[in-house]
Amino acid sequence: MNLLLDTHAMLWFAAGDSLLSSKARDTIQDSETINYISTASWWEIAIKLSLGKLKMKDPLADFMARRIEEGFRILPIETEHLLEVAHLPFHHRDPFDRLLICQALKENMPICTMDKNFSNYNVNVLW
């Protein structure tokens, strides 16, 4: 299964945080799962770091490299993802989450998130 991780899910998984549900953790760790991190999530993290809203022990480049070494794949932002945003209803206002929703829809993959707003869209949520 292909699985797109919301930013918080990826951060919590990397930190071993108990906020990540056991179902989400088990699915991410399953050898049959191909885990994706959107470029939008890396962008969101970079912005939060620059604003002081997020702290990390390691530089972002090192953190990203470790995720890649662990087998996470990067899902680039494609034009078709951006075009989908123009048609997405405003059940959710966060621009990063809206883009993740569009990527999950266009790539036909579930998204790992605890955000209940995602359920307002025709996207498969795993939590």
N, C-alpha and C positions, 0 to 999 in steps of 0.2 A: 504494500500500500504506500502511496505517496501521501505525505502529511506536511502541511504548511503550519509552522509554529508562529503564533502571535509573539510579539516582542517579549512580553512578560513571561510567557511560557518558556521561551528559550533561556531567558535570564535565570529563571527559577530552576530550570533543569540543570544549567551549568553550575549553579551555586549549591545544588542539592537541597534546595529549599522545600520545606514541608508544605508550603502553600500550593505547590503543584500537586494535582490530584494523583492518586495511585494509578488510576486508569490511564491518565496522560503519560505518566512516567513509564509505565509498563509498555505502552504503545511506542513511545519514542525509543525505548531500549530494545524493542523487538527487532530481531535480525531481518525480518521481512519488511520492515518499515524503512522507506527512504524519506529522510527528514529534510525539509527545505526551510531556509531562512530567507525572507525577502530582502532585497536591497533597501526597501522602505524601512525595515526594522533597523538595519545598520545606520541609516540616515537618522531615524528617530533617536537612537542611542547617542549618536554623535551630537545631535542638537541638545539633548538632555545633559550630556557631559559638559558641553560648552556653557550651558546656563547654570550649572551647578545643581541641577535637579537629580543627578545620578552620580554616584561615586563608584569607581572600580579600582581594585587593587593593582591591576595591570593596565598598561596602555591598550587602547582599543585595538590596535593592529595585532598585538599579541593575543588578545582575547579572540579576535576573529580567526586568526591562524589556528588556534587550538580547536575551535569549532570545526574548521575544515579538516583538521587532522583526525577528529573524532568521526568524520564521515558526513557531516552536515553539508548539504549542497546549497548554493546561492541561487535564489530565483530572481532573475533580473526583472526590472520593470520594462515591460514591452508596450508599444503603442496601443495594442488591443486592450491592455489592462487600463490604460489611461482613458481610452474612449468609453469604456464601460462605466467609469466614474461619473461621466456626464449624465448617465441614465439611472443612476442609483438613487432610490428614494432616501430622504434625509431622516431615517430612523436613528442614524448615528452621525454625529458631527465631527468626530476626530478624523482628520485627513489621512493619517497613517492607517488607521483601522479601516477606513473606507477603501483605501487602495488594497489592503490585504484581502478584504472581502471580494473585491473585483478580481484579484489574482486567483483566489480560491475558486470563484465561479468560472472564470475563463479556462483555468487549468483543470477543472473538474476534480478538485482534491479537497478533502476535509481540512478544517483548520482547527488547531489546538488552541483553545482560548477559554478563559473563565468568564469573559465578557458576555453577559446575557443579551446585549443589544444585537449581537451577531445573529441570534435566532430569529430576528425580524426579517432576515433576508433568506433567500432560497439557497443557503449554504449549509453544508453538513458540518456541525460543530462536534468536536470531540473534547470531552472534559471528564 
